[in-house]
């Protein structure tokens, strides 16, 4: 598959939290760039299209928008 991203994503394995619609869930960031990330979640069907993501290590909160979903992996861009 042809890569469509402007920036290459770095593979990581970092615990994180997603907030949205008054709830939070634990997830895992699997790759990241300055523009977005891929995240493994327990159930992608329960995510809202926009959410906040906070990685456990750096505690930076990013506003995100889902651009694709494949089973329990979600690709998002940072807004």
C-alpha positions in Angstrom: 0.0 0.0 0.0 1.3 3.5 -0.9 2.2 5.7 2.0 0.0 8.8 2.0 1.4 10.5 5.2 3.5 13.6 4.9 5.7 12.6 7.9 7.0 9.2 8.7 5.6 7.7 12.0 7.9 6.4 14.6 7.1 3.0 16.1 6.4 3.2 19.8 4.7 1.1 22.5 3.4 3.5 25.0 0.4 3.4 27.3 -2.1 6.3 27.0 -5.6 7.4 27.9 -8.4 8.6 25.6 -11.1 11.1 26.9 -14.3 11.8 25.1 -18.1 11.9 25.8 -17.5 12.1 29.5 -15.5 8.9 29.8 -11.9 7.7 29.5 -10.3 4.5 28.4 -6.8 3.1 28.5 -5.2 2.5 25.2 -1.7 1.9 23.6 0.0 4.2 21.1 1.8 2.0 18.5 3.2 4.7 16.2 3.3 8.5 16.2 4.4 11.5 14.3 4.0 15.3 14.7 0.7 15.0 12.7 -1.0 11.9 14.2 -0.8 8.4 15.7 -2.1 4.9 15.5 -3.7 3.6 18.7 -4.8 0.2 19.8 -8.1 0.4 21.8 -10.3 -2.3 23.5 -13.2 -1.5 21.2 -13.0 1.1 18.4 -16.8 1.2 18.0 -17.1 3.0 21.3 -14.9 6.0 20.3 -16.3 9.3 19.3 -14.9 10.8 16.1 -13.0 13.5 18.1 -11.3 12.9 21.4 -8.3 13.9 23.6 -5.3 11.6 23.9 -2.8 11.7 26.8 0.3 9.6 26.7 1.3 8.2 30.1 5.0 9.1 29.9 4.9 12.7 28.8 1.4 13.7 30.0 0.9 15.8 26.9 -2.8 16.1 25.9 -3.6 16.2 22.2 -6.9 16.9 20.5 -7.5 14.1 17.9 -9.8 13.2 15.0 -10.2 9.7 13.8 -9.3 9.2 10.1 -9.4 5.4 9.8 -10.4 2.4 11.9 -9.2 -1.2 11.3 -10.6 -3.7 13.9 -9.2 -2.4 17.3 -6.6 0.0 15.8 -7.5 3.6 15.1 -5.5 6.1 13.0 -5.9 9.8 14.1 -4.6 13.2 13.2 -3.7 15.8 15.8 -5.8 19.0 15.5 
